[in-house]
């Protein structure tokens, strides 16, 4: 599978205010918890536009920012950095939420 490892592709990400979940901005300008539904900027100008749109739609999220992603030949996108891979997997959030319920 060929991947774009240069970071030319970007998605907008943030955390939802209501529950802290990681979300991505989709093509319709809505925040989704599904990375595969995220709008992908394919160049620098597109990334600037995407970030500006994310900031405009930020009433329900905290501090939107861009995340470099790679895209496989089948169209699957995946964050490039380990930090963003962890955020996208939701593993740490689930672990924290499980502890919160156990100790509540």
TIRO-2110 file (N, C-alpha, C; in Angstrom, 1 decimal):
// TIRO-2110
0.8, -1.2, 0.0, N, 1, A
0.0, 0.0, 0.0, CA, 1, A
0.9, 1.2, 0.0, C, 1, A
0.6, 2.1, -0.9, N, 2, A
1.4, 3.4, -1.0, CA, 2, A
0.7, 4.4, 0.0, C, 2, A
1.6, 5.1, 0.7, N, 3, A
1.1, 6.1, 1.6, CA, 3, A
1.8, 7.4, 1.3, C, 3, A
1.1, 8.5, 1.6, N, 4, A
1.7, 9.8, 1.5, CA, 4, A
2.2, 10.1, 2.8, C, 4, A
3.6, 10.0, 3.0, N, 5, A
4.2, 10.2, 4.3, CA, 5, A
4.7, 11.7, 4.5, C, 5, A
4.5, 12.5, 3.5, N, 6, A
5.0, 13.9, 3.6, CA, 6, A
4.2, 14.8, 4.5, C, 6, A
3.0, 14.4, 4.8, N, 7, A
2.1, 15.2, 5.6, CA, 7, A
1.4, 16.3, 4.8, C, 7, A
1.3, 16.1, 3.5, N, 8, A
0.6, 17.0, 2.6, CA, 8, A
-0.9, 16.9, 2.9, C, 8, A
-1.4, 15.8, 3.3, N, 9, A
-2.8, 15.6, 3.6, CA, 9, A
-3.1, 16.0, 5.0, C, 9, A
-4.2, 16.7, 5.2, N, 10, A
-4.6, 17.2, 6.6, CA, 10, A
-6.0, 17.0, 6.8, C, 10, A
-6.4, 16.8, 8.1, N, 11, A
-7.8, 16.8, 8.5, CA, 11, A
-7.8, 17.7, 9.7, C, 11, A
-9.0, 18.3, 10.0, N, 12, A
-9.2, 19.1, 11.2, CA, 12, A
-9.7, 18.3, 12.3, C, 12, A
-9.1, 18.5, 13.5, N, 13, A
-9.5, 17.7, 14.7, CA, 13, A
-9.7, 18.6, 15.8, C, 13, A
-10.5, 18.2, 16.8, N, 14, A
-10.7, 18.9, 18.1, CA, 14, A
-11.3, 17.9, 19.1, C, 14, A
-11.6, 18.4, 20.3, N, 15, A
-12.3, 17.6, 21.3, CA, 15, A
-13.7, 18.2, 21.5, C, 15, A
-14.7, 17.4, 21.5, N, 16, A
-16.0, 17.8, 21.8, CA, 16, A
-16.2, 18.3, 23.2, C, 16, A
-16.9, 19.5, 23.4, N, 17, A
-17.0, 20.0, 24.7, CA, 17, A
-17.9, 19.2, 25.6, C, 17, A
-18.9, 18.5, 25.1, N, 18, A
-19.8, 17.8, 26.0, CA, 18, A
-19.2, 16.6, 26.7, C, 18, A
-18.3, 15.9, 26.0, N, 19, A
-17.8, 14.6, 26.5, CA, 19, A
-16.3, 14.4, 26.3, C, 19, A
-15.6, 15.4, 25.7, N, 20, A
-14.2, 15.2, 25.5, CA, 20, A
-13.8, 14.3, 24.3, C, 20, A
-14.7, 13.7, 23.6, N, 21, A
-14.4, 12.8, 22.5, CA, 21, A
-13.6, 13.5, 21.4, C, 21, A
-12.7, 12.8, 20.8, N, 22, A
-12.0, 13.3, 19.7, CA, 22, A
-12.9, 13.3, 18.5, C, 22, A
-13.0, 14.4, 17.8, N, 23, A
-13.8, 14.6, 16.6, CA, 23, A
-13.1, 15.2, 15.4, C, 23, A
-13.6, 15.0, 14.2, N, 24, A
-13.0, 15.5, 13.0, CA, 24, A
-14.1, 16.2, 12.2, C, 24, A
-13.7, 17.3, 11.5, N, 25, A
-14.7, 18.0, 10.7, CA, 25, A
-14.9, 17.3, 9.4, C, 25, A
-16.2, 17.1, 9.0, N, 26, A
-16.5, 16.4, 7.8, CA, 26, A
-16.8, 17.5, 6.7, C, 26, A
-17.1, 17.0, 5.5, N, 27, A
-17.3, 17.8, 4.3, CA, 27, A
-18.5, 18.8, 4.5, C, 27, A
-19.5, 18.4, 5.3, N, 28, A
-20.7, 19.2, 5.5, CA, 28, A
-20.5, 20.2, 6.6, C, 28, A
-19.3, 20.3, 7.2, N, 29, A
-19.0, 21.2, 8.3, CA, 29, A
-19.5, 20.8, 9.7, C, 29, A
-19.8, 19.5, 9.8, N, 30, A
-20.2, 18.9, 11.0, CA, 30, A
-19.0, 18.1, 11.7, C, 30, A
-19.0, 18.1, 13.0, N, 31, A
-18.0, 17.3, 13.7, CA, 31, A
-18.5, 15.9, 13.9, C, 31, A
-17.6, 15.0, 13.5, N, 32, A
-17.9, 13.5, 13.5, CA, 32, A
-16.8, 12.8, 14.3, C, 32, A
-17.3, 11.7, 15.0, N, 33, A
-16.3, 10.9, 15.7, CA, 33, A
-15.7, 9.8, 14.9, C, 33, A
-16.0, 9.8, 13.6, N, 34, A
-15.5, 8.8, 12.7, CA, 34, A
-14.4, 9.4, 11.8, C, 34, A
-13.1, 9.1, 12.0, N, 35, A
-12.0, 9.6, 11.2, CA, 35, A
-12.3, 9.4, 9.7, C, 35, A
-12.8, 8.3, 9.3, N, 36, A
-13.1, 8.0, 7.9, CA, 36, A
-14.0, 8.9, 7.2, C, 36, A
-14.8, 9.7, 8.0, N, 37, A
-15.7, 10.7, 7.5, CA, 37, A
-15.1, 12.1, 7.4, C, 37, A
-13.9, 12.2, 7.9, N, 38, A
-13.3, 13.6, 7.9, CA, 38, A
-13.0, 14.1, 6.5, C, 38, A
-13.2, 15.4, 6.4, N, 39, A
-12.8, 16.1, 5.2, CA, 39, A
-11.3, 16.2, 5.1, C, 39, A
-10.7, 15.9, 3.9, N, 40, A
-9.3, 15.8, 3.8, CA, 40, A
-8.8, 17.0, 2.9, C, 40, A
-7.9, 17.8, 3.4, N, 41, A
-7.3, 18.9, 2.6, CA, 41, A
-6.1, 18.3, 1.9, C, 41, A
-6.0, 18.5, 0.7, N, 42, A
-4.9, 17.8, -0.1, CA, 42, A
-3.7, 18.8, -0.5, C, 42, A
-3.8, 20.0, -0.1, N, 43, A
-2.7, 20.9, -0.3, CA, 43, A
-2.7, 22.0, 0.8, C, 43, A
-1.7, 22.9, 0.8, N, 44, A
-1.6, 23.9, 1.8, CA, 44, A
-2.7, 24.8, 1.9, C, 44, A
-3.2, 25.3, 0.7, N, 45, A
-4.3, 26.2, 0.7, CA, 45, A
-5.6, 25.5, 1.2, C, 45, A
-5.8, 24.3, 0.8, N, 46, A
-7.0, 23.6, 1.3, CA, 46, A
-6.9, 23.4, 2.8, C, 46, A
-5.7, 23.1, 3.3, N, 47, A
-5.6, 23.0, 4.8, CA, 47, A
-5.9, 24.3, 5.5, C, 47, A
-5.4, 25.4, 5.0, N, 48, A
-5.7, 26.7, 5.6, CA, 48, A
-7.2, 26.9, 5.6, C, 48, A
-7.9, 26.6, 4.5, N, 49, A
-9.3, 26.8, 4.4, CA, 49, A
-10.0, 25.9, 5.4, C, 49, A
-9.6, 24.6, 5.5, N, 50, A
-10.2, 23.6, 6.4, CA, 50, A
-10.1, 24.1, 7.8, C, 50, A
-8.9, 24.6, 8.2, N, 51, A
-8.7, 25.1, 9.6, CA, 51, A
-9.6, 26.3, 9.9, C, 51, A
-9.7, 27.2, 8.9, N, 52, A
-10.6, 28.3, 9.1, CA, 52, A
-12.0, 27.9, 9.3, C, 52, A
-12.5, 26.9, 8.5, N, 53, A
-13.8, 26.4, 8.6, CA, 53, A
-14.0, 25.7, 9.9, C, 53, A
-13.0, 25.0, 10.4, N, 54, A
-13.1, 24.3, 11.7, CA, 54, A
-13.3, 25.3, 12.8, C, 54, A
-12.6, 26.5, 12.7, N, 55, A
-12.7, 27.5, 13.7, CA, 55, A
-14.0, 28.1, 13.7, C, 55, A
-14.6, 28.3, 12.6, N, 56, A
-16.0, 28.9, 12.5, CA, 56, A
-17.0, 27.9, 13.1, C, 56, A
-16.8, 26.6, 12.9, N, 57, A
-17.7, 25.6, 13.4, CA, 57, A
-17.3, 25.1, 14.8, C, 57, A
-16.5, 25.9, 15.6, N, 58, A
-16.0, 25.5, 16.8, CA, 58, A
-16.9, 25.7, 18.0, C, 58, A
-18.1, 26.0, 17.9, N, 59, A
-19.0, 26.3, 19.0, CA, 59, A
-19.2, 25.1, 19.9, C, 59, A
-19.0, 23.9, 19.4, N, 60, A
-19.2, 22.7, 20.2, CA, 60, A
-18.0, 21.9, 20.5, C, 60, A
-16.8, 22.5, 20.1, N, 61, A
-15.5, 21.8, 20.3, CA, 61, A
-14.5, 22.7, 20.9, C, 61, A
-13.4, 22.2, 21.4, N, 62, A
-12.3, 22.9, 22.0, CA, 62, A
-11.1, 23.0, 21.0, C, 62, A
-10.7, 24.2, 20.7, N, 63, A
-9.4, 24.5, 19.9, CA, 63, A
-9.1, 23.5, 18.7, C, 63, A
-9.8, 23.7, 17.6, N, 64, A
-9.5, 22.9, 16.5, CA, 64, A
-8.1, 23.1, 15.9, C, 64, A
-7.6, 22.0, 15.4, N, 65, A
-6.2, 22.1, 14.8, CA, 65, A
-6.1, 21.1, 13.6, C, 65, A
-5.1, 21.2, 12.8, N, 66, A
-4.9, 20.3, 11.7, CA, 66, A
-4.0, 19.1, 12.1, C, 66, A
-4.3, 18.0, 11.5, N, 67, A
-3.6, 16.7, 11.8, CA, 67, A
-3.2, 16.2, 10.4, C, 67, A
-1.9, 15.9, 10.3, N, 68, A
-1.3, 15.3, 9.1, CA, 68, A
-1.8, 13.8, 9.0, C, 68, A
-2.2, 13.4, 7.9, N, 69, A
-2.7, 12.0, 7.7, CA, 69, A
-2.1, 11.5, 6.4, C, 69, A
-2.1, 10.1, 6.3, N, 70, A
-1.7, 9.4, 5.1, CA, 70, A
-3.0, 8.8, 4.6, C, 70, A
-3.0, 8.5, 3.3, N, 71, A
-4.1, 7.9, 2.7, CA, 71, A
-3.6, 6.7, 1.9, C, 71, A
-4.2, 5.5, 2.2, N, 72, A
-3.9, 4.3, 1.4, CA, 72, A
-4.5, 4.3, 0.0, C, 72, A
-4.1, 3.4, -0.8, N, 73, A
-4.7, 3.3, -2.2, CA, 73, A
-6.2, 3.1, -2.1, C, 73, A
-6.7, 2.5, -1.1, N, 74, A
-8.2, 2.2, -1.0, CA, 74, A
-8.9, 3.4, -0.4, C, 74, A
-8.2, 4.5, 0.0, N, 75, A
-8.9, 5.7, 0.5, CA, 75, A
-8.9, 5.8, 2.0, C, 75, A
-8.4, 4.8, 2.7, N, 76, A
-8.4, 4.8, 4.2, CA, 76, A
-7.4, 5.8, 4.6, C, 76, A
-7.8, 6.7, 5.6, N, 77, A
-6.9, 7.7, 6.1, CA, 77, A
-6.5, 7.3, 7.5, C, 77, A
-5.2, 7.7, 7.8, N, 78, A
-4.7, 7.3, 9.1, CA, 78, A
-3.7, 8.5, 9.5, C, 78, A
-3.8, 8.9, 10.8, N, 79, A
-2.8, 9.9, 11.2, CA, 79, A
-1.4, 9.5, 11.1, C, 79, A
-0.5, 10.4, 10.9, N, 80, A
0.9, 10.1, 10.8, CA, 80, A
1.6, 10.0, 12.1, C, 80, A
1.3, 10.9, 13.0, N, 81, A
2.0, 10.9, 14.3, CA, 81, A
1.4, 9.9, 15.3, C, 81, A
2.3, 9.4, 16.2, N, 82, A
1.8, 8.4, 17.2, CA, 82, A
0.7, 9.1, 18.1, C, 82, A
0.9, 10.3, 18.5, N, 83, A
0.0, 11.0, 19.3, CA, 83, A
-1.4, 11.0, 18.7, C, 83, A
-1.5, 11.3, 17.4, N, 84, A
-2.8, 11.4, 16.7, CA, 84, A
-3.4, 10.0, 16.5, C, 84, A
-2.5, 9.0, 16.3, N, 85, A
-3.0, 7.6, 16.2, CA, 85, A
-3.7, 7.2, 17.5, C, 85, A
-3.1, 7.6, 18.6, N, 86, A
-3.7, 7.2, 19.9, CA, 86, A
-5.0, 8.0, 20.1, C, 86, A
-5.0, 9.3, 19.7, N, 87, A
-6.3, 10.0, 19.8, CA, 87, A
-7.3, 9.4, 18.9, C, 87, A
-7.0, 9.0, 17.7, N, 88, A
-7.9, 8.4, 16.8, CA, 88, A
-8.5, 7.1, 17.3, C, 88, A
-7.6, 6.3, 18.0, N, 89, A
-8.1, 5.0, 18.4, CA, 89, A
-9.1, 5.1, 19.6, C, 89, A
-9.0, 6.2, 20.3, N, 90, A
-9.9, 6.3, 21.5, CA, 90, A
-9.5, 5.4, 22.6, C, 90, A
-8.4, 4.7, 22.6, N, 91, A
-8.1, 3.8, 23.7, CA, 91, A
-7.9, 4.5, 25.0, C, 91, A
-7.2, 5.6, 25.0, N, 92, A
-6.9, 6.3, 26.3, CA, 92, A
-8.1, 6.9, 26.9, C, 92, A
-9.0, 7.4, 26.0, N, 93, A
-10.3, 8.0, 26.5, CA, 93, A
-11.1, 6.9, 27.2, C, 93, A
-11.2, 5.7, 26.5, N, 94, A
-12.0, 4.6, 27.0, CA, 94, A
-11.4, 4.1, 28.4, C, 94, A
-10.1, 4.1, 28.5, N, 95, A
-9.5, 3.6, 29.7, CA, 95, A
-9.8, 4.6, 30.8, C, 95, A
-9.7, 5.9, 30.5, N, 96, A
-10.0, 6.9, 31.6, CA, 96, A
-11.5, 6.9, 31.9, C, 96, A
-12.3, 6.7, 31.0, N, 97, A
-13.8, 6.6, 31.3, CA, 97, A
-14.1, 5.4, 32.1, C, 97, A
-13.4, 4.3, 31.8, N, 98, A
-13.7, 3.1, 32.6, CA, 98, A
-13.2, 3.3, 34.1, C, 98, A
-12.1, 3.9, 34.3, N, 99, A
-11.6, 4.2, 35.6, CA, 99, A
-12.6, 5.2, 36.3, C, 99, A
-13.1, 6.1, 35.6, N, 100, A
-14.0, 7.1, 36.2, CA, 100, A
-15.3, 6.4, 36.7, C, 100, A
-15.8, 5.5, 35.9, N, 101, A
-17.0, 4.7, 36.3, CA, 101, A
-16.7, 3.8, 37.5, C, 101, A
-15.5, 3.2, 37.5, N, 102, A
-15.2, 2.2, 38.5, CA, 102, A
-15.0, 2.9, 39.9, C, 102, A
-14.5, 4.2, 39.9, N, 103, A
-14.2, 4.9, 41.1, CA, 103, A
-15.3, 5.9, 41.5, C, 103, A
-16.4, 5.9, 40.7, N, 104, A
-17.5, 6.9, 41.0, CA, 104, A
-18.3, 6.4, 42.2, C, 104, A
END
